[in-house]
Amino acid sequence: MYLVPIAWLYVTVMMAVVEANSPNGTLLGALITFLLYGAGPIALVIYVMGTPARRRAIKARDAAEQALAQTSDQPDAGREPPAHPVAPVRKEP
């Protein structure tokens, strides 16, 4: 999944190196080349590619919350009866 973004970042790093080493190039131009041709578009592509995974995670989280809400309607989720609200006082002999 990440092979194409890694390859594209490699290409843009090489473009930035050529820009920095050319007689008319500057380090600022190389930085702008890398950011505008490489890091920016790749960040956008990876964000868009991750959308289905984020949707699945949100649906799974919502389903887990609904399941928890359905079982927690009963005290202690039906495993033990509720205890007396006031504990009995024990006298010392």
N, CA, C and O atoms as a GROMACS GRO file, in nm:
protein
  372
    1MET      N    1   0.083  -0.119   0.000
    1MET     CA    2   0.000   0.000   0.000
    1MET      C    3   0.088   0.126   0.000
    1MET      O    4   0.053   0.226  -0.062
    2TYR      N    5   0.199   0.120   0.068
    2TYR     CA    6   0.283   0.238   0.081
    2TYR      C    7   0.398   0.240  -0.021
    2TYR      O    8   0.484   0.328  -0.014
    3LEU      N    9   0.401   0.147  -0.111
    3LEU     CA   10   0.511   0.140  -0.207
    3LEU      C   11   0.512   0.261  -0.300
    3LEU      O   12   0.618   0.319  -0.325
    4VAL      N   13   0.398   0.299  -0.352
    4VAL     CA   14   0.391   0.413  -0.444
    4VAL      C   15   0.425   0.544  -0.374
    4VAL      O   16   0.503   0.622  -0.428
    5PRO      N   17   0.371   0.572  -0.254
    5PRO     CA   18   0.412   0.696  -0.186
    5PRO      C   19   0.562   0.701  -0.153
    5PRO      O   20   0.624   0.806  -0.164
    6ILE      N   21   0.620   0.588  -0.114
    6ILE     CA   22   0.763   0.586  -0.084
    6ILE      C   23   0.843   0.613  -0.212
    6ILE      O   24   0.940   0.689  -0.211
    7ALA      N   25   0.801   0.552  -0.322
    7ALA     CA   26   0.870   0.575  -0.449
    7ALA      C   27   0.857   0.721  -0.493
    7ALA      O   28   0.954   0.780  -0.542
    8TRP      N   29   0.740   0.778  -0.477
    8TRP     CA   30   0.721   0.917  -0.517
    8TRP      C   31   0.804   1.011  -0.428
    8TRP      O   32   0.859   1.109  -0.478
    9LEU      N   33   0.812   0.982  -0.300
    9LEU     CA   34   0.896   1.064  -0.213
    9LEU      C   35   1.044   1.053  -0.253
    9LEU      O   36   1.118   1.151  -0.247
   10TYR      N   37   1.086   0.935  -0.294
   10TYR     CA   38   1.223   0.919  -0.343
   10TYR      C   39   1.247   1.006  -0.466
   10TYR      O   40   1.350   1.073  -0.477
   11VAL      N   41   1.152   1.005  -0.558
   11VAL     CA   42   1.164   1.086  -0.679
   11VAL      C   43   1.172   1.234  -0.643
   11VAL      O   44   1.254   1.307  -0.698
   12THR      N   45   1.088   1.280  -0.552
   12THR     CA   46   1.089   1.422  -0.516
   12THR      C   47   1.214   1.460  -0.438
   12THR      O   48   1.262   1.573  -0.450
   13VAL      N   49   1.268   1.368  -0.359
   13VAL     CA   50   1.396   1.397  -0.291
   13VAL      C   51   1.506   1.414  -0.397
   13VAL      O   52   1.589   1.504  -0.386
   14MET      N   53   1.506   1.328  -0.496
   14MET     CA   54   1.605   1.341  -0.603
   14MET      C   55   1.586   1.472  -0.680
   14MET      O   56   1.684   1.536  -0.719
   15MET      N   57   1.461   1.512  -0.703
   15MET     CA   58   1.435   1.640  -0.769
   15MET      C   59   1.488   1.755  -0.684
   15MET      O   60   1.545   1.850  -0.737
   16ALA      N   61   1.470   1.747  -0.553
   16ALA     CA   62   1.518   1.852  -0.464
   16ALA      C   63   1.671   1.855  -0.461
   16ALA      O   64   1.730   1.963  -0.456
   17VAL      N   65   1.734   1.739  -0.466
   17VAL     CA   66   1.881   1.734  -0.468
   17VAL      C   67   1.933   1.799  -0.596
   17VAL      O   68   2.030   1.875  -0.593
   18VAL      N   69   1.870   1.769  -0.708
   18VAL     CA   70   1.911   1.830  -0.835
   18VAL      C   71   1.890   1.980  -0.830
   18VAL      O   72   1.975   2.056  -0.877
   19GLU      N   73   1.778   2.023  -0.774
   19GLU     CA   74   1.751   2.166  -0.762
   19GLU      C   75   1.856   2.236  -0.676
   19GLU      O   76   1.902   2.345  -0.710
   20ALA      N   77   1.895   2.173  -0.567
   20ALA     CA   78   1.993   2.234  -0.477
   20ALA      C   79   2.132   2.237  -0.540
   20ALA      O   80   2.209   2.330  -0.513
   21ASN      N   81   2.167   2.139  -0.621
   21ASN     CA   82   2.301   2.130  -0.678
   21ASN      C   83   2.316   2.198  -0.814
   21ASN      O   84   2.427   2.211  -0.864
   22SER      N   85   2.208   2.242  -0.874
   22SER     CA   86   2.219   2.307  -1.005
   22SER      C   87   2.277   2.447  -0.988
   22SER      O   88   2.265   2.507  -0.881
   23PRO      N   89   2.339   2.500  -1.092
   23PRO     CA   90   2.400   2.634  -1.081
   23PRO      C   91   2.299   2.745  -1.052
   23PRO      O   92   2.333   2.843  -0.984
   24ASN      N   93   2.178   2.731  -1.100
   24ASN     CA   94   2.077   2.834  -1.077
   24ASN      C   95   1.985   2.799  -0.960
   24ASN      O   96   1.896   2.878  -0.928
   25GLY      N   97   2.004   2.687  -0.897
   25GLY     CA   98   1.914   2.643  -0.791
   25GLY      C   99   1.958   2.691  -0.653
   25GLY      O  100   2.072   2.733  -0.633
   26THR      N  101   1.864   2.686  -0.559
   26THR     CA  102   1.892   2.725  -0.421
   26THR      C  103   1.837   2.620  -0.327
   26THR      O  104   1.758   2.534  -0.367
   27LEU      N  105   1.878   2.627  -0.202
   27LEU     CA  106   1.823   2.536  -0.101
   27LEU      C  107   1.675   2.566  -0.075
   27LEU      O  108   1.596   2.474  -0.051
   28LEU      N  109   1.639   2.692  -0.081
   28LEU     CA  110   1.498   2.727  -0.064
   28LEU      C  111   1.414   2.668  -0.177
   28LEU      O  112   1.305   2.616  -0.153
   29GLY      N  113   1.464   2.675  -0.298
   29GLY     CA  114   1.394   2.615  -0.412
   29GLY      C  115   1.382   2.464  -0.396
   29GLY      O  116   1.280   2.406  -0.431
   30ALA      N  117   1.488   2.400  -0.343
   30ALA     CA  118   1.484   2.256  -0.321
   30ALA      C  119   1.381   2.221  -0.215
   30ALA      O  120   1.307   2.123  -0.229
   31LEU      N  121   1.375   2.300  -0.110
   31LEU     CA  122   1.276   2.276  -0.003
   31LEU      C  123   1.134   2.292  -0.056
   31LEU      O  124   1.046   2.211  -0.028
   32ILE      N  125   1.112   2.398  -0.132
   32ILE     CA  126   0.979   2.421  -0.189
   32ILE      C  127   0.943   2.310  -0.287
   32ILE      O  128   0.829   2.264  -0.290
   33THR      N  129   1.039   2.266  -0.366
   33THR     CA  130   1.016   2.155  -0.460
   33THR      C  131   0.973   2.030  -0.384
   33THR      O  132   0.876   1.965  -0.421
   34PHE      N  133   1.045   1.998  -0.277
   34PHE     CA  134   1.010   1.878  -0.201
   34PHE      C  135   0.873   1.892  -0.135
   34PHE      O  136   0.794   1.797  -0.139
   35LEU      N  137   0.844   2.006  -0.076
   35LEU     CA  138   0.716   2.021  -0.006
   35LEU      C  139   0.596   2.024  -0.102
   35LEU      O  140   0.494   1.961  -0.075
   36LEU      N  141   0.610   2.097  -0.214
   36LEU     CA  142   0.495   2.113  -0.304
   36LEU      C  143   0.478   1.995  -0.400
   36LEU      O  144   0.365   1.967  -0.442
   37TYR      N  145   0.586   1.927  -0.436
   37TYR     CA  146   0.575   1.812  -0.526
   37TYR      C  147   0.570   1.680  -0.451
   37TYR      O  148   0.517   1.581  -0.503
   38GLY      N  149   0.624   1.677  -0.330
   38GLY     CA  150   0.636   1.550  -0.260
   38GLY      C  151   0.550   1.538  -0.137
   38GLY      O  152   0.450   1.465  -0.137
   39ALA      N  153   0.586   1.608  -0.031
   39ALA     CA  154   0.523   1.588   0.100
   39ALA      C  155   0.374   1.626   0.100
   39ALA      O  156   0.292   1.553   0.156
   40GLY      N  157   0.340   1.737   0.039
   40GLY     CA  158   0.200   1.780   0.037
   40GLY      C  159   0.107   1.684  -0.035
   40GLY      O  160   0.009   1.637   0.024
   41PRO      N  161   0.135   1.652  -0.161
   41PRO     CA  162   0.047   1.559  -0.232
   41PRO      C  163   0.044   1.419  -0.172
   41PRO      O  164  -0.061   1.355  -0.170
   42ILE      N  165   0.158   1.371  -0.122
   42ILE     CA  166   0.160   1.237  -0.062
   42ILE      C  167   0.078   1.234   0.067
   42ILE      O  168   0.007   1.137   0.093
   43ALA      N  169   0.087   1.340   0.147
   43ALA     CA  170   0.006   1.346   0.269
   43ALA      C  171  -0.143   1.342   0.234
   43ALA      O  172  -0.221   1.275   0.302
   44LEU      N  173  -0.182   1.414   0.131
   44LEU     CA  174  -0.322   1.414   0.087
   44LEU      C  175  -0.365   1.277   0.037
   44LEU      O  176  -0.474   1.230   0.070
   45VAL      N  177  -0.281   1.212  -0.042
   45VAL     CA  178  -0.313   1.079  -0.097
   45VAL      C  179  -0.326   0.977   0.016
   45VAL      O  180  -0.419   0.896   0.016
   46ILE      N  181  -0.234   0.979   0.111
   46ILE     CA  182  -0.241   0.883   0.222
   46ILE      C  183  -0.364   0.908   0.307
   46ILE      O  184  -0.427   0.813   0.354
   47TYR      N  185  -0.400   1.034   0.328
   47TYR     CA  186  -0.522   1.065   0.404
   47TYR      C  187  -0.646   1.012   0.333
   47TYR      O  188  -0.733   0.952   0.396
   48VAL      N  189  -0.654   1.032   0.203
   48VAL     CA  190  -0.770   0.985   0.126
   48VAL      C  191  -0.773   0.833   0.123
   48VAL      O  192  -0.881   0.773   0.133
   49MET      N  193  -0.656   0.768   0.109
   49MET     CA  194  -0.652   0.621   0.108
   49MET      C  195  -0.691   0.561   0.243
   49MET      O  196  -0.738   0.448   0.248
   50GLY      N  197  -0.672   0.635   0.351
   50GLY     CA  198  -0.706   0.585   0.484
   50GLY      C  199  -0.850   0.605   0.523
   50GLY      O  200  -0.890   0.561   0.630
   51THR      N  201  -0.930   0.670   0.440
   51THR     CA  202  -1.070   0.699   0.474
   51THR      C  203  -1.152   0.572   0.500
   51THR      O  204  -1.224   0.568   0.599
   52PRO      N  205  -1.145   0.469   0.416
   52PRO     CA  206  -1.224   0.349   0.444
   52PRO      C  207  -1.186   0.283   0.578
   52PRO      O  208  -1.274   0.234   0.649
   53ALA      N  209  -1.061   0.282   0.611
   53ALA     CA  210  -1.017   0.223   0.738
   53ALA      C  211  -1.071   0.303   0.857
   53ALA      O  212  -1.111   0.247   0.958
   54ARG      N  213  -1.070   0.436   0.843
   54ARG     CA  214  -1.126   0.519   0.951
   54ARG      C  215  -1.275   0.496   0.967
   54ARG      O  216  -1.326   0.491   1.079
   55ARG      N  217  -1.347   0.481   0.855
   55ARG     CA  218  -1.491   0.455   0.863
   55ARG      C  219  -1.519   0.321   0.931
   55ARG      O  220  -1.610   0.310   1.013
   56ARG      N  221  -1.441   0.218   0.896
   56ARG     CA  222  -1.459   0.087   0.960
   56ARG      C  223  -1.432   0.096   1.109
   56ARG      O  224  -1.503   0.035   1.188
   57ALA      N  225  -1.330   0.171   1.148
   57ALA     CA  226  -1.297   0.184   1.290
   57ALA      C  227  -1.407   0.257   1.364
   57ALA      O  228  -1.440   0.220   1.477
   58ILE      N  229  -1.466   0.359   1.304
   58ILE     CA  230  -1.575   0.432   1.368
   58ILE      C  231  -1.697   0.342   1.383
   58ILE      O  232  -1.761   0.342   1.488
   59LYS      N  233  -1.730   0.265   1.279
   59LYS     CA  234  -1.844   0.173   1.287
   59LYS      C  235  -1.822   0.066   1.393
   59LYS      O  236  -1.914   0.032   1.467
   60ALA      N  237  -1.700   0.013   1.402
   60ALA     CA  238  -1.671  -0.089   1.503
   60ALA      C  239  -1.681  -0.030   1.643
   60ALA      O  240  -1.733  -0.095   1.734
   61ARG      N  241  -1.631   0.091   1.661
   61ARG     CA  242  -1.640   0.156   1.792
   61ARG      C  243  -1.785   0.182   1.831
   61ARG      O  244  -1.824   0.159   1.946
   62ASP      N  245  -1.866   0.230   1.735
   62ASP     CA  246  -2.007   0.254   1.763
   62ASP      C  247  -2.080   0.124   1.797
   62ASP      O  248  -2.164   0.121   1.887
   63ALA      N  249  -2.049   0.016   1.725
   63ALA     CA  250  -2.112  -0.113   1.753
   63ALA      C  251  -2.073  -0.163   1.892
   63ALA      O  252  -2.157  -0.217   1.964
   64ALA      N  253  -1.948  -0.145   1.931
   64ALA     CA  254  -1.905  -0.187   2.064
   64ALA      C  255  -1.973  -0.104   2.172
   64ALA      O  256  -2.011  -0.158   2.277
   65GLU      N  257  -1.989   0.025   2.148
   65GLU     CA  258  -2.059   0.109   2.246
   65GLU      C  259  -2.206   0.070   2.258
   65GLU      O  260  -2.260   0.070   2.369
   66GLN      N  261  -2.270   0.036   2.146
   66GLN     CA  262  -2.410  -0.006   2.150
   66GLN      C  263  -2.424  -0.138   2.225
   66GLN      O  264  -2.517  -0.155   2.304
   67ALA      N  265  -2.334  -0.231   2.201
   67ALA     CA  266  -2.339  -0.359   2.270
   67ALA      C  267  -2.319  -0.340   2.420
   67ALA      O  268  -2.386  -0.405   2.501
   68LEU      N  269  -2.229  -0.252   2.457
   68LEU     CA  270  -2.206  -0.223   2.598
   68LEU      C  271  -2.327  -0.156   2.661
   68LEU      O  272  -2.363  -0.185   2.775
   69ALA      N  273  -2.391  -0.067   2.586
   69ALA     CA  274  -2.510   0.003   2.638
   69ALA      C  275  -2.626  -0.094   2.657
   69ALA      O  276  -2.705  -0.077   2.751
   70GLN      N  277  -2.639  -0.193   2.570
   70GLN     CA  278  -2.749  -0.288   2.582
   70GLN      C  279  -2.730  -0.380   2.701
   70GLN      O  280  -2.828  -0.418   2.766
   71THR      N  281  -2.607  -0.418   2.731
   71THR     CA  282  -2.585  -0.510   2.843
   71THR      C  283  -2.578  -0.439   2.976
   71THR      O  284  -2.596  -0.503   3.080
   72SER      N  285  -2.554  -0.309   2.977
   72SER     CA  286  -2.540  -0.239   3.104
   72SER      C  287  -2.672  -0.184   3.156
   72SER      O  288  -2.672  -0.108   3.253
   73ASP      N  289  -2.786  -0.220   3.095
   73ASP     CA  290  -2.915  -0.176   3.147
   73ASP      C  291  -2.947  -0.243   3.280
   73ASP      O  292  -3.016  -0.184   3.363
   74GLN      N  293  -2.898  -0.363   3.301
   74GLN     CA  294  -2.920  -0.434   3.426
   74GLN      C  295  -2.807  -0.404   3.523
   74GLN      O  296  -2.695  -0.378   3.480
   75PRO      N  297  -2.836  -0.407   3.654
   75PRO     CA  298  -2.727  -0.385   3.748
   75PRO      C  299  -2.622  -0.496   3.735
   75PRO      O  300  -2.656  -0.614   3.731
   76ASP      N  301  -2.499  -0.457   3.730
   76ASP     CA  302  -2.386  -0.548   3.719
   76ASP      C  303  -2.400  -0.642   3.598
   76ASP      O  304  -2.350  -0.754   3.599
   77ALA      N  305  -2.466  -0.594   3.497
   77ALA     CA  306  -2.484  -0.666   3.371
   77ALA      C  307  -2.545  -0.804   3.391
   77ALA      O  308  -2.520  -0.894   3.311
   78GLY      N  309  -2.626  -0.822   3.494
   78GLY     CA  310  -2.698  -0.946   3.516
   78GLY      C  311  -2.618  -1.056   3.581
   78GLY      O  312  -2.667  -1.169   3.591
   79ARG      N  313  -2.497  -1.029   3.627
   79ARG     CA  314  -2.416  -1.134   3.686
   79ARG      C  315  -2.442  -1.152   3.836
   79ARG      O  316  -2.447  -1.265   3.884
   80GLU      N  317  -2.458  -1.042   3.910
   80GLU     CA  318  -2.480  -1.051   4.054
   80GLU      C  319  -2.595  -0.959   4.092
   80GLU      O  320  -2.615  -0.856   4.029
   81PRO      N  321  -2.669  -0.996   4.195
   81PRO     CA  322  -2.776  -0.905   4.239
   81PRO      C  323  -2.715  -0.780   4.302
   81PRO      O  324  -2.605  -0.786   4.356
   82PRO      N  325  -2.786  -0.669   4.295
   82PRO     CA  326  -2.733  -0.547   4.355
   82PRO      C  327  -2.720  -0.561   4.507
   82PRO      O  328  -2.806  -0.621   4.572
   83ALA      N  329  -2.615  -0.507   4.561
   83ALA     CA  330  -2.590  -0.515   4.705
   83ALA      C  331  -2.677  -0.413   4.779
   83ALA      O  332  -2.730  -0.319   4.719
   84HIS      N  333  -2.691  -0.433   4.908
   84HIS     CA  334  -2.766  -0.339   4.992
   84HIS      C  335  -2.688  -0.207   4.994
   84HIS      O  336  -2.566  -0.209   5.005
   85PRO      N  337  -2.757  -0.093   4.984
   85PRO     CA  338  -2.684   0.033   4.976
   85PRO      C  339  -2.608   0.068   5.104
   85PRO      O  340  -2.508   0.139   5.098
   86VAL      N  341  -2.654   0.017   5.218
   86VAL     CA  342  -2.585   0.046   5.344
   86VAL      C  343  -2.529  -0.085   5.397
   86VAL      O  344  -2.603  -0.182   5.417
   87ALA      N  345  -2.400  -0.088   5.420
   87ALA     CA  346  -2.338  -0.208   5.471
   87ALA      C  347  -2.377  -0.229   5.617
   87ALA      O  348  -2.388  -0.131   5.691
   88PRO      N  349  -2.398  -0.354   5.660
   88PRO     CA  350  -2.434  -0.377   5.801
   88PRO      C  351  -2.317  -0.342   5.892
   88PRO      O  352  -2.200  -0.357   5.856
   89VAL      N  353  -2.352  -0.295   6.014
   89VAL     CA  354  -2.250  -0.258   6.111
   89VAL      C  355  -2.217  -0.381   6.193
   89VAL      O  356  -2.306  -0.449   6.245
   90ARG      N  357  -2.091  -0.408   6.204
   90ARG     CA  358  -2.047  -0.525   6.279
   90ARG      C  359  -1.998  -0.481   6.416
   90ARG      O  360  -1.918  -0.389   6.428
   91LYS      N  361  -2.047  -0.548   6.519
   91LYS     CA  362  -2.008  -0.513   6.655
   91LYS      C  363  -1.890  -0.601   6.697
   91LYS      O  364  -1.883  -0.720   6.666
   92GLU      N  365  -1.798  -0.539   6.769
   92GLU     CA  366  -1.683  -0.611   6.821
   92GLU      C  367  -1.725  -0.692   6.943
   92GLU      O  368  -1.804  -0.642   7.023
   93PRO      N  369  -1.677  -0.814   6.961
   93PRO     CA  370  -1.717  -0.893   7.081
   93PRO      C  371  -1.650  -0.845   7.207
   93PRO      O  372  -1.674  -0.900   7.315
   0.00000   0.00000   0.00000
